[in-house]
Amino acid sequence: MGANAVTLTVTDVNGNSATCSASVTVQDNAAPTASCQNVTVQLNAGGSASVTAAQVNNNSSDNCGIASLSVSPNTFSCANVGANAVTLTVTDVNGNSATCSASVTVQDNAAPTASCQNVTVQLNAGGSASVTTAQVNNNGSSDNCGIASLSVSPNTFSCANVGANAVTLTVTDVNGNSATCSASVTVQDNAAPTASCQNVTVQLNAGGSASVTAPHTGEQRFE
């Protein structure tokens, strides 16, 4: 490459010769051949991913040799989930360059972290109780790209459920990945019954006695 000294020798038919010198300048103006391939990458736990030029390069070549490869953009976040256009730039040893385009598909396959806590609830006057996801979630549920929804099942209880009840919290992230955890919902009935009385008139029988009954408590006799 560059200037190269050469000598021209001229010989006539009788064997006489003469020489002169010249400079031959060699140039490389041929751009390299840039060849790309599509790439798929996964977001990490921090919600980021990256690609290298080597991943996108698909055997790019040059007549004199490749000096460098670069790809742009090369970093991605949760906002880039899906297909992203990137450009690979190939530069040869003599400064010529060429580009090609590829698609980097960013995927979020990381399940969220589901964190539960046990809950105690009281039956109301109607004999029912319920829990919300906020009660069962332990404020520790998280995801690299964000949580879309929380659900807990079962979430309603009755007198038949007094005591400990297993429930499942389902955490779903913005990209459709989900995770679950289990908790115990203890249902308590601390509501006292309502006592309601009415006056009663009874007649003594021939033996001088009478009785009244109270539901669930048996018979009371008077003599």
The 8 nearest C-alpha neighbors of each residue, nearest first, counted from 0:
[[1, 25, 26, 2, 24, 27, 3, 93],
 [0, 2, 24, 25, 26, 3, 23, 27],
 [3, 1, 24, 23, 22, 25, 4, 0],
 [2, 4, 23, 22, 24, 5, 1, 25],
 [5, 3, 22, 21, 23, 2, 20, 6],
 [6, 4, 21, 20, 22, 3, 7, 23],
 [7, 5, 20, 19, 21, 8, 18, 4],
 [6, 8, 19, 18, 20, 9, 5, 21],
 [7, 9, 18, 17, 6, 10, 19, 16],
 [8, 10, 17, 16, 18, 7, 11, 15],
 [11, 9, 16, 15, 14, 17, 8, 12],
 [10, 12, 15, 14, 13, 16, 9, 17],
 [13, 11, 14, 10, 15, 16, 9, 17],
 [14, 12, 11, 15, 10, 16, 9, 17],
 [13, 15, 11, 12, 10, 16, 9, 17],
 [14, 16, 11, 10, 13, 17, 12, 9],
 [17, 15, 10, 9, 11, 14, 8, 18],
 [16, 18, 9, 8, 10, 19, 15, 7],
 [19, 17, 8, 7, 9, 6, 16, 20],
 [18, 20, 7, 6, 8, 21, 17, 5],
 [19, 21, 6, 5, 7, 4, 18, 22],
 [22, 20, 5, 4, 6, 23, 19, 7],
 [21, 23, 4, 3, 5, 2, 24, 20],
 [22, 24, 3, 2, 4, 25, 21, 5],
 [23, 25, 2, 1, 3, 22, 26, 0],
 [26, 24, 0, 1, 23, 2, 27, 3],
 [27, 25, 0, 28, 1, 24, 93, 29],
 [28, 26, 29, 93, 25, 0, 95, 63],
 [27, 29, 26, 30, 95, 93, 94, 31],
 [30, 28, 27, 31, 95, 62, 61, 96],
 [29, 31, 95, 96, 97, 28, 32, 61],
 [32, 30, 61, 60, 97, 96, 33, 91],
 [31, 33, 60, 59, 61, 34, 97, 30],
 [32, 34, 59, 98, 99, 97, 89, 31],
 [33, 35, 59, 57, 56, 58, 99, 32],
 [36, 34, 57, 56, 55, 101, 99, 100],
 [35, 37, 55, 57, 101, 56, 38, 34],
 [38, 36, 102, 101, 103, 55, 35, 39],
 [37, 39, 103, 104, 102, 55, 36, 40],
 [40, 38, 104, 103, 105, 41, 37, 106],
 [41, 39, 105, 106, 104, 38, 48, 42],
 [42, 40, 106, 107, 105, 43, 48, 108],
 [41, 43, 48, 47, 46, 107, 106, 40],
 [42, 44, 46, 45, 47, 41, 48, 109],
 [45, 43, 143, 46, 42, 109, 47, 142],
 [44, 46, 43, 143, 47, 42, 144, 142],
 [45, 47, 143, 42, 43, 44, 77, 76],
 [46, 48, 76, 42, 43, 75, 45, 77],
 [49, 47, 42, 75, 74, 41, 43, 76],
 [48, 50, 74, 73, 75, 51, 47, 40],
 [51, 49, 73, 54, 74, 52, 48, 40],
 [50, 52, 53, 54, 73, 55, 70, 49],
 [51, 53, 70, 69, 55, 54, 68, 56],
 [52, 54, 56, 51, 55, 68, 57, 50],
 [55, 53, 51, 52, 56, 50, 38, 36],
 [54, 56, 52, 36, 53, 35, 57, 37],
 [57, 55, 35, 53, 54, 52, 58, 34],
 [56, 58, 35, 34, 36, 59, 55, 54],
 [59, 57, 56, 34, 60, 35, 33, 32],
 [58, 60, 33, 34, 32, 57, 56, 61],
 [61, 59, 32, 31, 58, 33, 65, 62],
 [60, 62, 31, 64, 63, 65, 32, 91],
 [63, 61, 64, 60, 31, 29, 65, 30],
 [64, 62, 61, 92, 65, 91, 93, 27],
 [63, 65, 61, 91, 92, 62, 66, 60],
 [66, 64, 91, 92, 67, 90, 61, 60],
 [65, 67, 92, 91, 90, 64, 68, 89],
 [68, 66, 90, 65, 89, 69, 91, 92],
 [67, 69, 89, 88, 52, 90, 70, 87],
 [70, 68, 52, 88, 87, 67, 71, 89],
 [71, 69, 87, 52, 86, 73, 72, 88],
 [72, 70, 73, 86, 85, 87, 69, 74],
 [71, 73, 85, 74, 70, 86, 75, 84],
 [72, 74, 71, 50, 49, 70, 51, 75],
 [75, 73, 49, 48, 72, 50, 76, 47],
 [74, 76, 48, 47, 79, 49, 73, 77],
 [77, 75, 47, 78, 79, 46, 48, 74],
 [76, 78, 79, 144, 80, 46, 47, 75],
 [77, 79, 76, 80, 75, 144, 81, 46],
 [78, 80, 77, 76, 75, 81, 105, 83],
 [81, 79, 105, 106, 77, 78, 107, 82],
 [80, 82, 105, 104, 79, 106, 83, 103],
 [83, 81, 104, 103, 102, 105, 84, 80],
 [82, 84, 103, 102, 104, 85, 81, 79],
 [83, 85, 102, 101, 103, 82, 100, 86],
 [86, 84, 101, 71, 100, 72, 102, 83],
 [85, 87, 100, 71, 70, 99, 101, 88],
 [88, 86, 70, 99, 98, 69, 100, 89],
 [87, 89, 98, 69, 68, 97, 70, 86],
 [90, 88, 68, 97, 96, 33, 98, 67],
 [91, 89, 96, 67, 95, 66, 65, 94],
 [90, 92, 65, 66, 95, 93, 94, 64],
 [93, 91, 66, 65, 94, 64, 63, 90],
 [94, 92, 91, 95, 27, 63, 90, 28],
 [95, 93, 91, 92, 90, 96, 66, 30],
 [96, 94, 30, 91, 90, 93, 28, 31],
 [97, 95, 90, 89, 30, 31, 91, 94],
 [96, 98, 89, 33, 88, 31, 30, 32],
 [97, 99, 88, 87, 33, 89, 86, 96],
 [98, 100, 87, 33, 86, 35, 34, 101],
 [101, 99, 86, 85, 87, 35, 84, 98],
 [102, 100, 37, 85, 36, 35, 84, 86],
 [101, 103, 84, 37, 83, 85, 82, 104],
 [102, 104, 38, 83, 39, 82, 37, 105],
 [103, 105, 82, 39, 81, 83, 102, 38],
 [104, 106, 80, 81, 40, 41, 39, 103],
 [107, 105, 41, 80, 108, 42, 40, 104],
 [108, 106, 42, 109, 41, 174, 80, 105],
 [107, 109, 106, 110, 176, 41, 42, 174],
 [108, 110, 107, 111, 176, 44, 43, 42],
 [111, 109, 176, 177, 178, 108, 112, 142],
 [112, 110, 142, 141, 178, 177, 113, 172],
 [111, 113, 141, 140, 142, 114, 178, 110],
 [114, 112, 140, 179, 180, 178, 170, 111],
 [113, 115, 140, 139, 137, 136, 180, 112],
 [116, 114, 136, 137, 135, 182, 180, 181],
 [115, 117, 137, 135, 182, 136, 118, 114],
 [116, 118, 183, 182, 184, 135, 115, 119],
 [117, 119, 184, 185, 183, 116, 135, 120],
 [120, 118, 185, 184, 186, 121, 117, 187],
 [121, 119, 186, 187, 185, 118, 128, 122],
 [122, 120, 187, 186, 188, 123, 128, 189],
 [121, 123, 128, 127, 126, 188, 187, 120],
 [122, 124, 126, 125, 127, 121, 128, 190],
 [125, 123, 126, 122, 190, 127, 192, 191],
 [124, 126, 123, 127, 122, 128, 157, 158],
 [127, 125, 122, 123, 124, 157, 158, 128],
 [128, 126, 157, 122, 123, 156, 125, 158],
 [127, 129, 122, 156, 155, 123, 121, 157],
 [130, 128, 155, 154, 156, 131, 127, 120],
 [131, 129, 154, 134, 155, 132, 128, 135],
 [130, 132, 133, 134, 135, 154, 129, 151],
 [131, 133, 135, 134, 151, 150, 136, 149],
 [132, 134, 136, 131, 135, 137, 138, 130],
 [135, 133, 131, 132, 136, 130, 118, 137],
 [136, 134, 132, 116, 115, 133, 137, 117],
 [137, 135, 115, 133, 138, 134, 132, 114],
 [136, 138, 115, 139, 116, 114, 135, 140],
 [139, 137, 136, 140, 114, 133, 115, 141],
 [140, 138, 137, 114, 141, 113, 136, 112],
 [139, 141, 113, 114, 112, 138, 137, 136],
 [142, 140, 112, 111, 139, 146, 113, 145],
 [141, 143, 111, 145, 144, 146, 112, 172],
 [142, 144, 46, 45, 44, 145, 141, 111],
 [145, 143, 142, 77, 46, 173, 146, 172],
 [146, 144, 142, 172, 173, 143, 147, 141],
 [145, 147, 172, 173, 148, 171, 142, 141],
 [148, 146, 173, 172, 171, 145, 149, 170],
 [149, 147, 171, 146, 170, 150, 172, 173],
 [148, 150, 170, 169, 132, 171, 151, 168],
 [151, 149, 169, 168, 132, 148, 152, 170],
 [152, 150, 168, 167, 132, 154, 153, 169],
 [153, 151, 154, 167, 166, 168, 150, 155],
 [152, 154, 166, 155, 151, 167, 156, 165],
 [153, 155, 152, 130, 129, 151, 156, 131],
 [156, 154, 129, 128, 153, 130, 157, 127],
 [157, 155, 128, 127, 160, 129, 154, 158],
 [156, 158, 127, 159, 160, 126, 128, 155],
 [157, 159, 160, 161, 126, 127, 156, 122],
 [160, 158, 157, 161, 156, 162, 126, 186],
 [159, 161, 158, 157, 156, 162, 186, 164],
 [162, 160, 186, 187, 158, 159, 188, 163],
 [161, 163, 186, 185, 160, 187, 164, 184],
 [162, 164, 185, 184, 183, 186, 165, 161],
 [165, 163, 184, 183, 185, 166, 162, 160],
 [166, 164, 183, 182, 184, 163, 181, 167],
 [165, 167, 182, 152, 153, 181, 183, 164],
 [168, 166, 181, 152, 151, 180, 182, 169],
 [167, 169, 151, 180, 179, 150, 181, 170],
 [170, 168, 179, 150, 149, 178, 151, 167],
 [169, 171, 149, 178, 177, 113, 179, 148],
 [172, 170, 177, 148, 176, 147, 146, 175],
 [171, 173, 146, 147, 176, 174, 175, 145],
 [174, 172, 147, 175, 146, 145, 144, 171],
 [173, 175, 172, 176, 107, 144, 171, 108],
 [176, 174, 172, 173, 171, 177, 147, 110],
 [177, 175, 110, 172, 171, 174, 108, 111],
 [178, 176, 171, 170, 110, 111, 172, 175],
 [177, 179, 170, 169, 113, 111, 110, 112],
 [180, 178, 169, 168, 113, 170, 167, 181],
 [179, 181, 168, 113, 167, 115, 114, 169],
 [182, 180, 167, 166, 168, 115, 165, 179],
 [181, 183, 117, 166, 116, 165, 115, 167],
 [182, 184, 165, 117, 164, 166, 163, 185],
 [185, 183, 118, 164, 119, 163, 117, 186],
 [184, 186, 163, 119, 162, 164, 183, 118],
 [187, 185, 161, 162, 120, 121, 119, 184],
 [186, 188, 121, 161, 189, 122, 120, 185],
 [189, 187, 122, 190, 121, 161, 186, 158],
 [190, 188, 187, 191, 121, 122, 123, 192],
 [189, 191, 188, 192, 124, 123, 122, 121],
 [190, 192, 189, 193, 188, 194, 124, 123],
 [193, 191, 194, 190, 124, 189, 195, 188],
 [192, 194, 195, 191, 190, 196, 124, 125],
 [195, 193, 192, 196, 191, 197, 213, 214],
 [194, 196, 193, 197, 192, 198, 213, 214],
 [197, 195, 194, 198, 199, 213, 193, 214],
 [196, 198, 199, 195, 200, 194, 213, 211],
 [197, 199, 196, 200, 201, 195, 211, 213],
 [198, 200, 197, 201, 211, 196, 212, 202],
 [201, 199, 202, 198, 211, 209, 203, 210],
 [202, 200, 199, 209, 203, 210, 211, 204],
 [201, 203, 209, 204, 200, 208, 210, 207],
 [204, 202, 209, 208, 207, 201, 205, 206],
 [203, 205, 207, 206, 208, 209, 202, 201],
 [206, 204, 207, 203, 208, 209, 202, 222],
 [205, 207, 204, 208, 203, 222, 209, 221],
 [208, 206, 203, 204, 205, 222, 209, 221],
 [209, 207, 222, 203, 221, 204, 206, 210],
 [208, 210, 203, 221, 220, 202, 204, 222],
 [211, 209, 220, 219, 221, 218, 212, 208],
 [210, 212, 219, 218, 220, 213, 209, 201],
 [213, 211, 218, 217, 219, 214, 210, 216],
 [212, 214, 216, 217, 215, 218, 211, 219],
 [215, 213, 216, 212, 217, 218, 211, 219],
 [214, 216, 217, 213, 212, 218, 219, 211],
 [217, 215, 213, 214, 218, 212, 219, 211],
 [218, 216, 213, 212, 215, 214, 219, 211],
 [217, 219, 212, 211, 220, 213, 210, 216],
 [218, 220, 211, 210, 212, 217, 221, 213],
 [221, 219, 210, 209, 218, 211, 222, 208],
 [222, 220, 209, 208, 210, 219, 211, 203],
 [221, 208, 207, 209, 220, 203, 206, 210]]
